[in-house]
Amino acid sequence: MEATTAQANELERRIDLSIAIADVEKEMEPRLKRMGRNMKVPGFRPGKVPFAMVKQQYGDQARHEVLSEQLDRAFGTAVTEQKLLVAGYPRLEPKTTESTTHIEFTAVFEVYPEFVPGDLSAAEIERPTLEVGAAEIEKTLDILRKQRVRYDNAERGAEKEDRVVIDFTGKKDGVAFAGGSATDYPFVLGQGMMLPDFETAVEGCKAGESKTFDLTFPEDYHAKDLAGQTVQFEITVKQVQAPRLPEIDADFAKQMGVADGDVEKMRAEVEANLKREVKRRIEARLKDQVMEALIKANPIAIPNALVDMEIQRLMQAARQDMEQRGMKAKDMPLQPEWFAENAKRRVTLGLILAEVVKTENLQAKPEQVRAMVEDMAASYEQPEEVIRWYYAQPQRLSDVEGVAIENNVVEWVLGKAKVTDKAVAFDELMSQQQQ
C-alpha cells in the first residue's frame, strides 16, 4: 500500500491511497473460511460447506471488509507518518486508474488548526463589582415574598401588580384576527405579559366593566401581518384581584426551609445564598468577556466536520429537552441552520481553550476541584452527602473539572488583559439571563 498527500485548502487534506489487489485477495481466503464455519446450507453439516459456495455467497462482503480494513490501515499509517491530527472522519473517493494491480482511492479530510495563542494585552475587560448589603437582602426577600403572593378580590379599578381576568376580542378592519381573542384570560399588570398600551387600557377598569380601544402593534411585532397595524380591542374585565404578600415571620421562615421558624436564621441563609449567587453571576459575566477576548485574539479556521458534529449534538440535546417538557420532538422538525452559529462558536472556543490550556499548563488541580465541589454542596442540607456522591464515581467530576479549567483560563486572561472594575446595579445583575 502507498499514500501521498496534497493540500486543497487551509484545513482540508487529500491523501491518495493505493491498495494492492493481491493483498486483498490474500486476506480474503482466511476470512471466507471463517465465514464458512457458521454458514448453514441444506444438505451440508455446519463448517463443511464447499469453499466455492462460501465464496459465491460472501465473496463481495469479504472483499468489502478486507478493502475497508486495508484502507483504514493505510490512512492511519499515512496520517501518523505525516503527524496529521484528523478532525472527523475521512471521505473516500475512488480514483479512475488503468492499473490492473492496485485499487486507488483519495481520502478527503480535515485537520485541526495549528496556531499559537494570540496576544491579549490590548483586550479590555470590565470586572463587575457588587457588595451584598442590607438593601440587597431586603430586595431578595421581597422577591421571595412575591413568589408566594396570594390574590384577594378588589372592589376598585385595576392597578399595577393586580391580577386581572378578562375576555378580549381583537378586530382588524372590523374582522376578528387569529390569536386576538381569549376568554377568562388571567395576567398580572406590570409583568409585561401584554403589550404596554393594552395594559394601560386595562388599568383603572373594575370587575364587570367593558371597554373598547385602539391599539397599534409595534413595527417589530412577531406576527408580520399585524406589525405596525392599528386594531381595535373589546375587553370585559371579569375579576380584579389585589396582591397579598406574606409577612416575614415564623411561618414564612418555615416555608423557606428553616424548621424552627427562626427569622434571623432565615435572613442569614438568604444572605449566604445571595452572596453565592452574586459571585456566580459576576463570574459568568467575566467569563463571557474572556471568551469574547479569546475569540477576537485568535481568528482561527475551524474544521467543518467538527461543526457538523456539534450541530448534531445540539439538535439531539434540543430534542431531549422538548421531550422532557412534554413536547413531541418528531412533530417539530429541527433545522441544522438554527444551530449553526452556536455550533461554530462552541467549536472555536473549544479549540482555542484546548490550545491555551496545553500551552499555559492550566489543567484543573485536585484541590481546586475539591473546593468547587464543597462550595456547590454548601447550599444543600447535607453537604457531606453531596460531596460523597461526586467522589463515588470519578466521572461525575468531569463537569466540575471542566468548569475549573475555564476558571483557570479566565484568571490567565485577566492577568494578560486590561481589566477595570465597574460597579453594577443589583437589579441589573440579577436580571441578566443565565446560560
Secondary structure, 3 states (H helix, E strand, C coil): CEEEEEECCCCEEEEEEEEEHHHHHHHHHHHHHHHHCCCCCCCCCCCCCCHHHHHHHHHHHHHHHHHHHHHHHHHHHHHHHCCCCEEEEEEEEECCCCCCCEEEEEEEEEECCCCCCCCCCCCEEEEEECCCCHHHHHHHHHHHHHCCCEEEECCCCCCCCCEEEEEEEEEECCEEEEEEEEEEEEEECCCCCCCHHHHHHHCCCCCCCEEEEEEECCCCCCCCCCCCCEEEEEEEEEEEEEEECCCCCHHHHHHCCCCCCCHHHHHHHHHHHHHHHHHHHHHHHHHHHHHHHHHHHCCCCCCHHHHHHHHHHHHHHHHHHHHHCCCCHHHCCCCHHHHHHHHHHHHHHHHHHHHHHHHHCCCCCHHHHHHHHHHHHCCCCCHHHHHHHHHHCHHHHHHHHHHHHHHHHHHHHHHHCEEEEEECCHHHHHHCCCC
